[in-house]
Amino acid sequence: MFSHIHPDNYASQLSKKQHDMTALFSDFSMPAADVYPSAELHYRLRAEFRVWHQGDDLYYIMFNSETKEKFRVDDFPVASKLINQAMKALLIAIKDKPALRYKLFQVDFLSTLSGELLISLLYHKPLDLHWENATKALKTQLSTIAPVDIIGRAKKQKVIINKDYVMESLQVGNKKYIYQQVENSFTQPNGGVNEKMLLWAQQATIESSGDLIELYCGNGNFSIALAENFERVLATEISKSSVKSAQVNIKANKINNIDIVRMSSEEFSQAMNGERQFRRLEGFDLTTYNYDTVLVDPPRAGLDVDSIELVSRFKKIIYISCNPHTLKENLAQLVKTHNVEKFALFDQFPYTDHIETGVVLTRK
């Protein structure tokens, strides 16, 4: 089923993406793109599979995105080697244990470049003490592969066997950064390419002055790597779990010039305009920030009208996009006030049509 994954063709498929992006952005005065390739195999740090039960046998399945047909998955070459190891070991370990396999319908894996693993087991049954004891024994068994934690999920139930996060270590240039990554919270799926994205953003802001404002900061992925280039960083994020992780990550990396506030970019825009007051901003004087640089890494829908107006006030805009088409729409507005200085392509998702893009804009 993974016949489209041919490492021999990787260079040509990346070249096609580069050609497609050059065509997509041909309406703008764009510099030549810096292209950051992925590892050709075992690059994905997250994977999820349905579990199919057939008599005494059980195996993983996925669904063809076009035909919706299910197909069996014994190996998953795009996932990390650790996930591939754990996939097999897990099925062997639970096959003859009814408490663990009965009504199991999905397994999610989250691995790290640092070698940690988190496994989520999803059930159509309540999780009782018998299940919990069996899962503790499973954790001990699988820990021979790597440091592993397990989460059980059922209707209105979440049972954590030790912890529900992993600690990732990313090498950015000559420095290592530590990131807590929590189950079901957004993290970049391709760790190797994420390291390249962070280095690119770091180098793009190396001679910056003033402060950095980041919208959609997640677990602090960019804020933490860029903090050394700025006097202060103020980052916003709407997800409670991501804000909590960001606070953990600031502490773990011993950074003292980042503040995180839980609010949407729309709310932050209203606060900056003095249209609304927010209790969450008590103790922050937004008028004291030097609004020189803004970084945005929005969802696939891109920036809304108010956010475009907000970011266009900054001298420098760093825009990381997971959807080049909405980036193109946003650029049509942003190039009225700014020039595109840098353009980058990050191949987070080899062998697909998706590509992550990055642009740096400076005020005209």
KADAGI-V192879 format. One record per residue. N is the residue number from 1. PSI is psi as a letter, one per 20 degrees, with the letter a starting at -180 (999 if undefined). OMEGA is omega in whole degrees, 0 to 359 (none if undefined). Layout:
# KADAGI-V192879
n:N psi:PSI omega:OMEGA
n:N psi:PSI omega:OMEGA
This chain:
# KADAGI-V192879
n:1 psi:h omega:180
n:2 psi:k omega:183
n:3 psi:i omega:180
n:4 psi:i omega:182
n:5 psi:n omega:180
n:6 psi:o omega:179
n:7 psi:h omega:179
n:8 psi:h omega:182
n:9 psi:j omega:187
n:10 psi:g omega:183
n:11 psi:g omega:182
n:12 psi:h omega:179
n:13 psi:h omega:177
n:14 psi:h omega:178
n:15 psi:h omega:178
n:16 psi:g omega:178
n:17 psi:g omega:180
n:18 psi:g omega:178
n:19 psi:g omega:180
n:20 psi:h omega:181
n:21 psi:h omega:176
n:22 psi:g omega:179
n:23 psi:g omega:183
n:24 psi:h omega:184
n:25 psi:j omega:184
n:26 psi:i omega:178
n:27 psi:i omega:185
n:28 psi:q omega:175
n:29 psi:n omega:186
n:30 psi:q omega:171
n:31 psi:r omega:176
n:32 psi:p omega:184
n:33 psi:p omega:166
n:34 psi:p omega:185
n:35 psi:p omega:182
n:36 psi:o omega:182
n:37 psi:r omega:176
n:38 psi:r omega:163
n:39 psi:q omega:186
n:40 psi:h omega:177
n:41 psi:r omega:174
n:42 psi:l omega:184
n:43 psi:i omega:187
n:44 psi:p omega:185
n:45 psi:i omega:178
n:46 psi:q omega:175
n:47 psi:q omega:175
n:48 psi:q omega:184
n:49 psi:q omega:166
n:50 psi:q omega:179
n:51 psi:p omega:182
n:52 psi:p omega:180
n:53 psi:p omega:180
n:54 psi:n omega:185
n:55 psi:c omega:178
n:56 psi:i omega:184
n:57 psi:q omega:168
n:58 psi:q omega:183
n:59 psi:r omega:180
n:60 psi:q omega:173
n:61 psi:q omega:169
n:62 psi:r omega:180
n:63 psi:p omega:175
n:64 psi:p omega:186
n:65 psi:h omega:181
n:66 psi:g omega:185
n:67 psi:i omega:183
n:68 psi:j omega:178
n:69 psi:q omega:178
n:70 psi:q omega:175
n:71 psi:q omega:183
n:72 psi:q omega:179
n:73 psi:o omega:175
n:74 psi:h omega:175
n:75 psi:q omega:180
n:76 psi:n omega:191
n:77 psi:h omega:179
n:78 psi:h omega:182
n:79 psi:r omega:180
n:80 psi:q omega:178
n:81 psi:h omega:180
n:82 psi:g omega:178
n:83 psi:g omega:180
n:84 psi:h omega:177
n:85 psi:g omega:184
n:86 psi:h omega:179
n:87 psi:g omega:183
n:88 psi:g omega:184
n:89 psi:h omega:181
n:90 psi:g omega:182
n:91 psi:g omega:179
n:92 psi:g omega:185
n:93 psi:h omega:186
n:94 psi:i omega:188
n:95 psi:g omega:183
n:96 psi:k omega:179
n:97 psi:n omega:184
n:98 psi:h omega:182
n:99 psi:h omega:183
n:100 psi:h omega:186
n:101 psi:h omega:184
n:102 psi:p omega:178
n:103 psi:j omega:173
n:104 psi:p omega:183
n:105 psi:i omega:180
n:106 psi:q omega:174
n:107 psi:p omega:176
n:108 psi:p omega:179
n:109 psi:p omega:172
n:110 psi:o omega:180
n:111 psi:r omega:181
n:112 psi:r omega:172
n:113 psi:h omega:181
n:114 psi:i omega:173
n:115 psi:j omega:176
n:116 psi:q omega:184
n:117 psi:p omega:175
n:118 psi:p omega:181
n:119 psi:p omega:175
n:120 psi:p omega:179
n:121 psi:p omega:184
n:122 psi:p omega:188
n:123 psi:q omega:169
n:124 psi:l omega:178
n:125 psi:q omega:175
n:126 psi:q omega:179
n:127 psi:o omega:184
n:128 psi:a omega:182
n:129 psi:h omega:178
n:130 psi:g omega:178
n:131 psi:g omega:183
n:132 psi:g omega:179
n:133 psi:g omega:178
n:134 psi:h omega:181
n:135 psi:h omega:176
n:136 psi:h omega:177
n:137 psi:h omega:178
n:138 psi:g omega:179
n:139 psi:g omega:179
n:140 psi:g omega:181
n:141 psi:g omega:183
n:142 psi:i omega:180
n:143 psi:i omega:174
n:144 psi:h omega:178
n:145 psi:g omega:184
n:146 psi:r omega:171
n:147 psi:o omega:187
n:148 psi:q omega:171
n:149 psi:q omega:186
n:150 psi:q omega:176
n:151 psi:p omega:173
n:152 psi:p omega:178
n:153 psi:p omega:174
n:154 psi:r omega:182
n:155 psi:p omega:180
n:156 psi:k omega:180
n:157 psi:p omega:170
n:158 psi:o omega:181
n:159 psi:p omega:184
n:160 psi:p omega:175
n:161 psi:n omega:182
n:162 psi:f omega:180
n:163 psi:r omega:184
n:164 psi:k omega:179
n:165 psi:r omega:172
n:166 psi:q omega:174
n:167 psi:o omega:181
n:168 psi:q omega:176
n:169 psi:o omega:183
n:170 psi:p omega:179
n:171 psi:o omega:180
n:172 psi:o omega:187
n:173 psi:c omega:181
n:174 psi:j omega:184
n:175 psi:q omega:176
n:176 psi:p omega:176
n:177 psi:q omega:182
n:178 psi:p omega:181
n:179 psi:p omega:170
n:180 psi:p omega:177
n:181 psi:o omega:186
n:182 psi:q omega:177
n:183 psi:p omega:177
n:184 psi:j omega:172
n:185 psi:q omega:183
n:186 psi:p omega:168
n:187 psi:q omega:179
n:188 psi:p omega:186
n:189 psi:h omega:184
n:190 psi:n omega:187
n:191 psi:g omega:180
n:192 psi:g omega:179
n:193 psi:h omega:176
n:194 psi:g omega:177
n:195 psi:h omega:180
n:196 psi:h omega:177
n:197 psi:g omega:181
n:198 psi:g omega:179
n:199 psi:g omega:178
n:200 psi:g omega:181
n:201 psi:h omega:178
n:202 psi:g omega:182
n:203 psi:h omega:179
n:204 psi:i omega:183
n:205 psi:j omega:190
n:206 psi:h omega:180
n:207 psi:k omega:182
n:208 psi:q omega:173
n:209 psi:r omega:175
n:210 psi:b omega:188
n:211 psi:q omega:176
n:212 psi:p omega:170
n:213 psi:p omega:177
n:214 psi:p omega:175
n:215 psi:q omega:182
n:216 psi:l omega:189
n:217 psi:i omega:180
n:218 psi:c omega:181
n:219 psi:j omega:179
n:220 psi:j omega:184
n:221 psi:g omega:181
n:222 psi:g omega:185
n:223 psi:g omega:186
n:224 psi:g omega:180
n:225 psi:h omega:184
n:226 psi:i omega:188
n:227 psi:h omega:183
n:228 psi:i omega:181
n:229 psi:i omega:186
n:230 psi:q omega:175
n:231 psi:g omega:179
n:232 psi:q omega:175
n:233 psi:p omega:172
n:234 psi:o omega:185
n:235 psi:q omega:179
n:236 psi:q omega:179
n:237 psi:p omega:184
n:238 psi:h omega:184
n:239 psi:p omega:181
n:240 psi:g omega:184
n:241 psi:h omega:179
n:242 psi:g omega:178
n:243 psi:g omega:180
n:244 psi:g omega:178
n:245 psi:g omega:179
n:246 psi:g omega:179
n:247 psi:g omega:177
n:248 psi:g omega:184
n:249 psi:h omega:177
n:250 psi:g omega:181
n:251 psi:g omega:183
n:252 psi:h omega:181
n:253 psi:j omega:177
n:254 psi:l omega:179
n:255 psi:p omega:185
n:256 psi:j omega:180
n:257 psi:k omega:178
n:258 psi:p omega:169
n:259 psi:p omega:178
n:260 psi:p omega:173
n:261 psi:p omega:182
n:262 psi:n omega:176
n:263 psi:q omega:179
n:264 psi:r omega:178
n:265 psi:h omega:178
n:266 psi:g omega:179
n:267 psi:g omega:180
n:268 psi:h omega:177
n:269 psi:g omega:179
n:270 psi:h omega:180
n:271 psi:g omega:179
n:272 psi:h omega:180
n:273 psi:i omega:182
n:274 psi:j omega:182
n:275 psi:h omega:181
n:276 psi:q omega:173
n:277 psi:q omega:182
n:278 psi:p omega:177
n:279 psi:h omega:181
n:280 psi:i omega:180
n:281 psi:j omega:176
n:282 psi:p omega:182
n:283 psi:i omega:176
n:284 psi:p omega:173
n:285 psi:n omega:185
n:286 psi:i omega:181
n:287 psi:i omega:183
n:288 psi:i omega:181
n:289 psi:q omega:172
n:290 psi:o omega:187
n:291 psi:m omega:182
n:292 psi:g omega:188
n:293 psi:p omega:175
n:294 psi:q omega:175
n:295 psi:p omega:177
n:296 psi:p omega:176
n:297 psi:m omega:190
n:298 psi:r omega:173
n:299 psi:r omega:187
n:300 psi:h omega:181
n:301 psi:i omega:179
n:302 psi:a omega:182
n:303 psi:p omega:175
n:304 psi:r omega:186
n:305 psi:g omega:182
n:306 psi:h omega:180
n:307 psi:h omega:176
n:308 psi:g omega:179
n:309 psi:g omega:181
n:310 psi:g omega:185
n:311 psi:h omega:182
n:312 psi:i omega:178
n:313 psi:i omega:185
n:314 psi:q omega:178
n:315 psi:g omega:183
n:316 psi:p omega:178
n:317 psi:p omega:171
n:318 psi:o omega:185
n:319 psi:o omega:175
n:320 psi:p omega:186
n:321 psi:p omega:174
n:322 psi:j omega:180
n:323 psi:n omega:183
n:324 psi:h omega:183
n:325 psi:h omega:177
n:326 psi:h omega:173
n:327 psi:g omega:179
n:328 psi:g omega:179
n:329 psi:g omega:181
n:330 psi:h omega:180
n:331 psi:h omega:179
n:332 psi:h omega:177
n:333 psi:g omega:188
n:334 psi:h omega:181
n:335 psi:i omega:174
n:336 psi:h omega:183
n:337 psi:i omega:187
n:338 psi:q omega:172
n:339 psi:q omega:176
n:340 psi:o omega:182
n:341 psi:h omega:181
n:342 psi:q omega:180
n:343 psi:p omega:182
n:344 psi:q omega:175
n:345 psi:p omega:180
n:346 psi:o omega:186
n:347 psi:m omega:179
n:348 psi:h omega:190
n:349 psi:m omega:178
n:350 psi:q omega:176
n:351 psi:j omega:173
n:352 psi:r omega:177
n:353 psi:i omega:185
n:354 psi:q omega:171
n:355 psi:q omega:177
n:356 psi:p omega:180
n:357 psi:q omega:176
n:358 psi:p omega:175
n:359 psi:q omega:171
n:360 psi:p omega:180
n:361 psi:q omega:175
n:362 psi:q omega:184
n:363 psi:p omega:180
n:364 psi:999 omega:none
